[in-house]
């Protein structure tokens, strides 16, 4: 079945569905006409399939019946709400994407087992939010070096040189949120002078 045939099938079912919903509510065509401002003849043609449904007609009918527009047109139910994206393993981190749409705000659950021996701060356009679920996360942000524990959060401008990862105490699990600017290529910042 082609996409056009599927659309035609959906549209053909709208009329009988409108009639059924109206009758379930005990309303006449006259009652519905009075509450929507749509003529009785137009409502009758919609229900019989002689008139194609449009948003201008369906929105007032949905309001009058107090039902979602989806119910009037028989929209298919939304699929499985669970996000099943494949994990990304990069630099010893396993990142689980929590958003499906490209662009916009992106969310990741990140698990990192081992602390890195070399701290390389990076910069990029954007803003980042981190929330620790378990373990301890070390955040080196410019000249600041802090440890964030479970239940704690941090937010920062990613144009400030930064690095984050687990402490020597063991693995860390955290959430990371950032916008499309954060997806740009990372540029290494100049390392801090030793002893600073």
MARVEX-850069 format. One record per residue: residue in three letters; y, x, z of N, C-alpha, C in turn; residue number from 1. Coordinates in nm, 3 decimals. Each point is the difference from the previous one (the first is absolute). Layout:
<rs>
 rest n.north  n.east    n.up ca.north ca.east   ca.up c.north  c.east    c.up  nr
  Ala       Y       X       Z        Y       X       Z       Y       X       Z NUM
...
</rs>
This chain:
<rs>
 rest n.north  n.east    n.up ca.north ca.east   ca.up c.north  c.east    c.up  nr
  Unk  -0.119   0.085   0.000    0.119  -0.085   0.000   0.125   0.089   0.000   1
  Unk   0.092  -0.030  -0.090    0.122   0.079  -0.009   0.097  -0.039   0.111   2
  Unk   0.103   0.083   0.020    0.102  -0.029   0.102   0.073  -0.130  -0.033   3
  Unk   0.029  -0.024  -0.128    0.068  -0.124  -0.042  -0.086  -0.122   0.033   4
  Unk  -0.131   0.012  -0.021   -0.090  -0.112   0.031  -0.004  -0.026   0.150   5
  Unk   0.003   0.106   0.080    0.001  -0.017   0.146   0.128  -0.071   0.044   6
  Unk   0.113   0.040  -0.058    0.128  -0.063   0.035  -0.002  -0.148  -0.038   7
  Unk  -0.054  -0.030  -0.120   -0.010  -0.141  -0.043  -0.087  -0.080   0.097   8
  Unk  -0.111   0.060   0.046   -0.088  -0.070   0.095   0.074  -0.031   0.129   9
  Unk   0.077   0.098   0.051    0.077  -0.021   0.123   0.101  -0.112  -0.021  10
  Unk   0.073   0.004  -0.112    0.101  -0.102  -0.027  -0.062  -0.138  -0.016  11
  Unk  -0.117  -0.008  -0.060   -0.066  -0.129  -0.019  -0.043  -0.063   0.132  12
  Unk  -0.021   0.081   0.101   -0.043  -0.051   0.131   0.117  -0.043   0.087  13
  Unk   0.122   0.036  -0.036    0.116  -0.032   0.083   0.021  -0.150   0.013  14
  Unk  -0.006  -0.073  -0.112    0.022  -0.145   0.002  -0.093  -0.073   0.096  15
  Unk  -0.133   0.016  -0.016   -0.092  -0.066   0.093   0.023   0.041   0.146  16
  Unk   0.036   0.128   0.022    0.026   0.048   0.136   0.123  -0.069   0.058  17
  Unk   0.106  -0.015  -0.082    0.121  -0.069   0.045  -0.031  -0.144   0.040  18
  Unk  -0.080  -0.068  -0.083   -0.038  -0.139   0.029  -0.079  -0.008   0.132  19
  Unk  -0.098   0.091   0.013   -0.083  -0.002   0.121   0.084   0.023   0.125  20
  Unk   0.090   0.100  -0.002    0.083   0.031   0.117   0.091  -0.118   0.033  21
  Unk   0.058  -0.062  -0.104    0.089  -0.114   0.024  -0.076  -0.115   0.064  22
  Unk  -0.119  -0.029  -0.052   -0.081  -0.111   0.054  -0.048   0.030   0.142  23
  Unk  -0.037   0.126   0.026   -0.043   0.037   0.136   0.110  -0.027   0.102  24
  Unk   0.125   0.010  -0.045    0.114  -0.023   0.090   0.045  -0.145   0.000  25
  Unk  -0.070  -0.084  -0.077    0.033  -0.142  -0.002   0.134  -0.030  -0.065  26
  Unk   0.045   0.085  -0.092    0.129  -0.019  -0.066  -0.019  -0.060  -0.138  27
  Unk   0.094  -0.084  -0.041    0.001  -0.053  -0.136   0.084   0.092  -0.086  28
  Unk  -0.006  -0.022  -0.132    0.086   0.076  -0.089   0.146  -0.029   0.031  29
  Unk   0.030  -0.124   0.037    0.137  -0.038   0.037   0.048   0.076   0.124  30
  Unk  -0.089   0.011   0.101    0.035   0.074   0.122   0.032   0.146  -0.034  31
  Unk  -0.087   0.060  -0.082    0.017   0.140  -0.035   0.127   0.019  -0.084  32
  Unk   0.027  -0.095  -0.087    0.121   0.006  -0.081   0.124  -0.003   0.088  33
  Unk  -0.001  -0.088   0.100    0.115  -0.012   0.090   0.022   0.128   0.080  34
  Unk  -0.108   0.070   0.039    0.017   0.119   0.083   0.025   0.127  -0.082  35
  Unk  -0.032  -0.001  -0.130    0.018   0.120  -0.081   0.114  -0.010  -0.101  36
  Unk   0.040  -0.124  -0.034    0.101  -0.018  -0.105  -0.058   0.012  -0.140  37
  Unk  -0.130   0.006  -0.012   -0.068   0.006  -0.130  -0.040  -0.141  -0.038  38
  Unk   0.023  -0.039  -0.124   -0.028  -0.137  -0.042  -0.148  -0.033   0.012  39
  Unk  -0.031  -0.128   0.021   -0.138  -0.047   0.010  -0.076   0.033  -0.128  40
  Unk   0.065  -0.018  -0.115   -0.070   0.027  -0.127  -0.036   0.148  -0.013  41
  Unk   0.089   0.090   0.042   -0.031   0.143  -0.005  -0.114   0.034   0.094  42
  Unk   0.003  -0.056   0.121   -0.109   0.024   0.096  -0.133  -0.050  -0.056  43
  Unk   0.003  -0.117  -0.063   -0.121  -0.058  -0.057  -0.055   0.088  -0.112  44
  Unk   0.089   0.050  -0.087   -0.043   0.087  -0.109  -0.055   0.133   0.054  45
  Unk   0.059   0.052   0.109   -0.053   0.122   0.062  -0.143  -0.022   0.049  46
  Unk  -0.020  -0.111   0.071   -0.133  -0.027   0.057  -0.104  -0.026  -0.108  47
  Unk   0.041  -0.057  -0.113   -0.097  -0.031  -0.106  -0.021   0.118  -0.094  48
  Unk   0.080   0.107   0.015   -0.015   0.117  -0.084   0.078  -0.008  -0.130  49
  Unk   0.082  -0.106  -0.016    0.081  -0.014  -0.121   0.126   0.086   0.006  50
  Unk   0.034   0.048   0.118    0.117   0.085   0.017  -0.046   0.129   0.068  51
  Unk   0.042   0.113  -0.056   -0.037   0.129   0.061   0.081   0.021   0.126  52
  Unk  -0.064   0.052   0.105    0.073   0.027   0.125   0.096   0.116  -0.016  53
  Unk   0.111  -0.006   0.070    0.097   0.109   0.003   0.044   0.019   0.144  54
  Unk   0.062   0.113   0.029    0.048   0.025   0.136   0.104  -0.104   0.042  55
  Unk   0.087  -0.042  -0.094    0.103  -0.099   0.033  -0.061  -0.131   0.049  56
  Unk  -0.120  -0.032  -0.049   -0.068  -0.123   0.042  -0.089   0.023   0.122  57
  Unk  -0.071   0.112   0.001   -0.097   0.023   0.107   0.063   0.033   0.135  58
  Unk   0.112   0.073   0.000    0.062   0.036   0.129   0.042  -0.122   0.081  59
  Unk   0.071  -0.100  -0.058    0.035  -0.117   0.081  -0.123  -0.079   0.045  60
  Unk  -0.104  -0.002  -0.083   -0.123  -0.073   0.038  -0.067   0.072   0.117  61
  Unk  -0.005   0.132  -0.006   -0.059   0.077   0.111   0.078  -0.025   0.128  62
  Unk   0.134  -0.002  -0.010    0.083  -0.028   0.119  -0.026  -0.140   0.053  63
  Unk  -0.009  -0.097  -0.089   -0.021  -0.139   0.043  -0.134  -0.016   0.070  64
  Unk  -0.103   0.066  -0.051   -0.134  -0.010   0.061  -0.018   0.098   0.115  65
  Unk   0.098   0.092   0.017   -0.007   0.105   0.102  -0.128   0.083  -0.013  66
  Unk  -0.022   0.048  -0.123   -0.114   0.087  -0.029   0.051   0.123  -0.074  67
  Unk  -0.071   0.111   0.008    0.040   0.118  -0.077  -0.018  -0.026  -0.150  68
  Unk   0.082   0.061  -0.078   -0.008  -0.014  -0.146  -0.140   0.039  -0.049  69
  Unk  -0.061   0.101   0.063   -0.135   0.043  -0.038  -0.099  -0.115   0.003  70
  Unk   0.016  -0.089   0.097   -0.094  -0.112   0.013   0.015  -0.098  -0.116  71
  Unk   0.122  -0.016  -0.050    0.022  -0.091  -0.112  -0.061   0.053  -0.130  72
  Unk   0.009   0.130  -0.019   -0.049   0.057  -0.126  -0.142   0.054   0.010  73
  Unk  -0.055   0.001   0.122   -0.137   0.050   0.015  -0.010   0.149  -0.023  74
  Unk   0.098   0.073   0.052   -0.003   0.146  -0.016  -0.125   0.056   0.065  75
  Unk  -0.062   0.099  -0.064   -0.120   0.058   0.061   0.036   0.068   0.130  76
  Unk  -0.091  -0.001   0.097    0.029   0.066   0.127   0.021   0.149  -0.021  77
  Unk   0.083   0.057   0.087    0.024   0.143  -0.005  -0.131   0.069   0.033  78
  Unk  -0.024   0.112  -0.064   -0.126   0.071   0.021  -0.013   0.056   0.140  79
  Unk  -0.098   0.079   0.017   -0.029   0.064   0.127   0.126   0.073   0.049  80
  Unk   0.050  -0.033   0.121    0.124   0.061   0.047  -0.016   0.144   0.046  81
  Unk  -0.123   0.046   0.014   -0.020   0.136   0.050   0.039   0.102  -0.106  82
  Unk   0.065   0.106   0.042    0.038   0.108  -0.089  -0.117   0.097  -0.005  83
  Unk  -0.052   0.025  -0.119   -0.118   0.084  -0.015   0.028   0.121  -0.089  84
  Unk   0.112   0.063   0.022    0.034   0.116  -0.081  -0.085   0.120   0.041  85
  Unk  -0.027   0.085  -0.096   -0.080   0.120   0.028   0.083   0.100   0.079  86
  Unk  -0.062   0.064   0.099    0.074   0.101   0.077   0.036   0.120  -0.087  87
  Unk   0.111   0.062   0.034    0.048   0.119  -0.070  -0.014   0.117   0.097  88
  Unk  -0.069   0.103  -0.040   -0.016   0.118   0.085   0.087   0.110  -0.058  89
  Unk   0.094   0.048   0.083    0.095   0.101  -0.047   0.040   0.089   0.117  90
  Unk  -0.015   0.129  -0.017    0.041   0.099   0.101  -0.062  -0.028   0.137  91
  Unk  -0.128  -0.038   0.001   -0.069  -0.025   0.126   0.031  -0.134   0.064  92
  Unk   0.078  -0.083  -0.069    0.035  -0.134   0.050  -0.074  -0.105  -0.083  93
  Unk  -0.047  -0.102   0.066   -0.055  -0.116  -0.070   0.102  -0.112   0.013  94
  Unk   0.053  -0.044  -0.116    0.104  -0.103   0.000  -0.059  -0.128  -0.058  95
  Unk   0.013  -0.109   0.077   -0.049  -0.131  -0.042   0.121  -0.085  -0.040  96
  Unk   0.018  -0.030  -0.130    0.112  -0.084  -0.040  -0.014  -0.140   0.059  97
  Unk   0.108  -0.050   0.058   -0.002  -0.134   0.061   0.081  -0.099  -0.082  98
  Unk   0.059   0.045  -0.109    0.075  -0.088  -0.088  -0.063   0.006  -0.138  99
  Unk   0.009  -0.111  -0.072   -0.063  -0.007  -0.132   0.097   0.021  -0.114 100
  Unk   0.125  -0.037   0.020    0.097   0.003  -0.108   0.060   0.139  -0.015 101
  Unk   0.015   0.045  -0.125    0.069   0.128  -0.019   0.150  -0.019   0.023 102
  Unk   0.066   0.105   0.043    0.144  -0.008   0.025   0.030  -0.073   0.130 103
  Unk   0.126   0.001   0.038    0.038  -0.066   0.124  -0.053   0.075   0.121 104
  Unk   0.008  -0.064   0.115   -0.048   0.061   0.123  -0.150   0.019  -0.006 105
  Unk  -0.046   0.120   0.029   -0.143   0.032  -0.002  -0.047   0.029   0.142 106
  Unk  -0.120  -0.044   0.032   -0.056   0.022   0.133  -0.136   0.069  -0.013 107
  Unk  -0.024   0.096   0.086   -0.127   0.073   0.004  -0.046   0.014   0.144 108
  Unk  -0.131  -0.011   0.018   -0.061   0.042   0.126  -0.054   0.140  -0.030 109
  Unk   0.036   0.095   0.084   -0.038   0.139  -0.024  -0.083   0.052   0.116 110
  Unk  -0.109   0.066  -0.034   -0.086   0.063   0.100  -0.009   0.148  -0.034 111
  Unk   0.029   0.084   0.099   -0.010   0.144  -0.021  -0.074   0.060   0.118 112
  Unk  -0.106   0.073  -0.031   -0.088   0.055   0.102   0.050   0.129   0.062 113
  Unk   0.041   0.094  -0.082    0.031   0.134   0.050   0.148   0.032  -0.012 114
  Unk   0.050   0.073   0.098    0.137   0.047  -0.005   0.012   0.110  -0.105 115
  Unk   0.111   0.000  -0.070    0.023   0.103  -0.101   0.054   0.125   0.068 116
  Unk  -0.040   0.113  -0.050    0.046   0.125   0.061   0.139   0.039  -0.049 117
  Unk   0.036  -0.043  -0.120    0.131   0.033  -0.056   0.082  -0.128  -0.011 118
  Unk   0.120   0.004   0.056    0.091  -0.114  -0.009   0.098   0.026  -0.113 119
  Unk  -0.012  -0.078  -0.107    0.092   0.012  -0.113   0.083  -0.127  -0.008 120
  Unk   0.126   0.010   0.037    0.087  -0.117  -0.007   0.035  -0.030  -0.145 121
  Unk   0.010  -0.128  -0.030    0.033  -0.046  -0.134   0.114  -0.099   0.007 122
  Unk   0.066  -0.022  -0.112    0.107  -0.099  -0.009  -0.021  -0.084  -0.125 123
  Unk   0.046  -0.123   0.005    0.000  -0.089  -0.117   0.094  -0.115   0.030 124
  Unk   0.040  -0.072  -0.102    0.087  -0.116   0.018  -0.076  -0.109   0.074 125
  Unk   0.068  -0.074   0.084   -0.062  -0.115   0.064   0.016  -0.001   0.150 126
  Unk  -0.077  -0.088   0.061    0.002  -0.021   0.144  -0.143  -0.029   0.041 127
  Unk  -0.044   0.054   0.111   -0.139  -0.016   0.041  -0.009  -0.049   0.143 128
  Unk  -0.101  -0.082   0.023   -0.031  -0.051   0.133  -0.144   0.037   0.031 129
  Unk  -0.025   0.049   0.120   -0.135   0.037   0.043  -0.031  -0.074   0.130 130
  Unk  -0.123  -0.050   0.011   -0.044  -0.067   0.123  -0.139   0.052   0.033 131
  Unk  -0.017   0.057   0.118   -0.128   0.061   0.038  -0.092  -0.106   0.060 132
  Unk  -0.119  -0.011  -0.059   -0.102  -0.094   0.049  -0.088   0.065   0.106 133
  Unk  -0.041   0.124  -0.024   -0.081   0.072   0.100   0.019   0.150  -0.020 134
  Unk  -0.020   0.075   0.107    0.019   0.144  -0.004   0.146   0.036   0.018 135
  Unk   0.034   0.123  -0.036    0.137   0.048   0.012   0.044   0.057  -0.133 136
  Unk   0.122  -0.036  -0.041    0.056   0.045  -0.126   0.115   0.095   0.028 137
  Unk  -0.006   0.117  -0.059    0.109   0.096   0.014   0.095  -0.021  -0.118 138
  Unk   0.127  -0.017   0.031    0.102  -0.019  -0.101   0.101   0.114   0.012 139
  Unk   0.012   0.078  -0.107    0.101   0.105  -0.006   0.106  -0.053  -0.096 140
  Unk   0.118  -0.026   0.055    0.108  -0.061  -0.077   0.124   0.086   0.016 141
  Unk   0.031   0.077  -0.105    0.111   0.095   0.010  -0.032   0.100   0.109 142
  Unk   0.088   0.008   0.100   -0.020   0.094   0.112  -0.076  -0.063   0.115 143
  Unk  -0.034  -0.129  -0.010   -0.070  -0.070   0.108  -0.151   0.009  -0.021 144
  Unk  -0.073   0.017   0.110   -0.145   0.005  -0.003  -0.048  -0.092   0.113 145
  Unk  -0.048  -0.119  -0.036   -0.037  -0.100   0.101  -0.144  -0.045  -0.018 146
  Unk  -0.057  -0.052   0.107   -0.134  -0.057  -0.004   0.012  -0.150   0.028 147
  Unk  -0.061  -0.079  -0.086    0.005  -0.146   0.011  -0.140  -0.048   0.036 148
  Unk  -0.010  -0.079   0.106   -0.130  -0.049   0.046  -0.029  -0.140  -0.052 149
  Unk  -0.121  -0.048   0.030   -0.042  -0.134  -0.043   0.099  -0.104   0.049 150
  Unk   0.038  -0.090  -0.090    0.095  -0.106   0.034   0.144   0.040  -0.018 151
  Unk   0.025   0.124  -0.039    0.137   0.046  -0.021   0.029   0.008  -0.150 152
  Unk   0.129  -0.008  -0.034    0.042   0.002  -0.140   0.113   0.098  -0.021 153
  Unk   0.019   0.040  -0.123    0.112   0.086  -0.039   0.050  -0.047  -0.135 154
  Unk   0.129   0.017  -0.023    0.057  -0.030  -0.131   0.100   0.109  -0.033 155
  Unk   0.007   0.035  -0.129    0.090   0.110  -0.037   0.031  -0.003  -0.148 156
  Unk   0.111   0.062  -0.032    0.044   0.019  -0.138  -0.082   0.115  -0.056 157
  Unk  -0.071  -0.022  -0.108   -0.090   0.104  -0.052   0.072   0.110  -0.077 158
  Unk   0.133  -0.008  -0.007    0.076   0.112  -0.057   0.013   0.112   0.103 159
  Unk  -0.032  -0.031   0.127   -0.004   0.102   0.105  -0.137   0.067  -0.011 160
  Unk  -0.006   0.133  -0.001   -0.129   0.067  -0.009  -0.095  -0.051   0.110 161
  Unk  -0.122  -0.034  -0.039   -0.093  -0.059   0.098  -0.145   0.036  -0.033 162
  Unk  -0.082  -0.012   0.103   -0.145   0.017  -0.009  -0.060  -0.079   0.113 163
  Unk  -0.118  -0.058  -0.022   -0.070  -0.065   0.110  -0.150   0.014  -0.018 164
  Unk  -0.069   0.003   0.113   -0.146   0.013   0.000  -0.051  -0.005   0.143 165
  Unk  -0.131   0.011   0.017   -0.057  -0.008   0.136   0.033   0.124   0.082 166
  Unk  -0.004  -0.018   0.130    0.016   0.114   0.090  -0.136   0.067   0.014 167
  Unk  -0.006   0.104   0.079   -0.129   0.068   0.023  -0.093  -0.084   0.087 168
  Unk   0.048  -0.113   0.054   -0.080  -0.084   0.090  -0.107  -0.081  -0.073 169
  Unk   0.001  -0.004  -0.131   -0.101  -0.076  -0.073   0.061  -0.084  -0.111 170
  Unk  -0.082  -0.089  -0.058    0.045  -0.079  -0.114   0.112  -0.099   0.037 171
  Unk   0.074  -0.042  -0.102    0.105  -0.099   0.019  -0.015  -0.107  -0.108 172
  Unk   0.031  -0.121   0.038   -0.003  -0.114  -0.092   0.136  -0.067   0.010 173
  Unk   0.069  -0.017  -0.114    0.134  -0.056   0.005   0.032  -0.079  -0.126 174
  Unk   0.105  -0.081   0.008    0.050  -0.075  -0.114   0.124   0.068  -0.053 175
  Unk   0.014   0.002  -0.130    0.117   0.058  -0.066   0.057  -0.104  -0.095 176
  Unk   0.130  -0.026   0.009    0.068  -0.093  -0.089   0.113   0.073  -0.070 177
  Unk   0.009  -0.017  -0.131    0.114   0.057  -0.073   0.021  -0.076  -0.130 178
  Unk   0.123   0.011  -0.052    0.037  -0.069  -0.123  -0.030   0.082  -0.123 179
  Unk   0.037  -0.054  -0.119   -0.034   0.068  -0.125   0.059   0.140  -0.011 180
  Unk   0.114   0.026   0.065    0.057   0.134  -0.007  -0.094   0.101   0.065 181
  Unk  -0.077  -0.045   0.100   -0.092   0.090   0.070  -0.117   0.042  -0.085 182
  Unk  -0.018  -0.064  -0.117   -0.111   0.036  -0.086   0.035   0.114  -0.095 183
  Unk   0.126   0.040   0.000    0.040   0.110  -0.089  -0.067   0.129   0.043 184
  Unk  -0.001   0.092  -0.091   -0.063   0.130   0.027   0.064   0.068   0.121 185
  Unk  -0.083   0.052   0.088    0.051   0.072   0.117   0.050   0.138  -0.040 186
  Unk   0.108   0.040   0.061    0.056   0.133  -0.023  -0.005   0.076   0.132 187
  Unk  -0.048   0.120  -0.003   -0.009   0.078   0.124   0.137   0.040   0.050 188
  Unk   0.018  -0.013   0.128    0.125   0.046   0.064  -0.017   0.147   0.035 189
  Unk   0.110   0.066   0.019   -0.005   0.139   0.041  -0.060   0.006   0.140 190
  Unk  -0.100   0.084   0.024   -0.060   0.008   0.132   0.101   0.049   0.104 191
  Unk  -0.021  -0.045   0.124    0.086   0.046   0.108  -0.021   0.148   0.025 192
  Unk   0.105   0.064   0.042   -0.012   0.143   0.032  -0.093   0.016   0.120 193
  Unk  -0.082   0.102   0.000   -0.092   0.020   0.112   0.078   0.023   0.128 194
  Unk  -0.051  -0.057   0.109    0.063   0.013   0.131   0.110  -0.101   0.022 195
  Unk   0.026  -0.089  -0.100    0.106  -0.100   0.017  -0.052  -0.118   0.076 196
</rs>
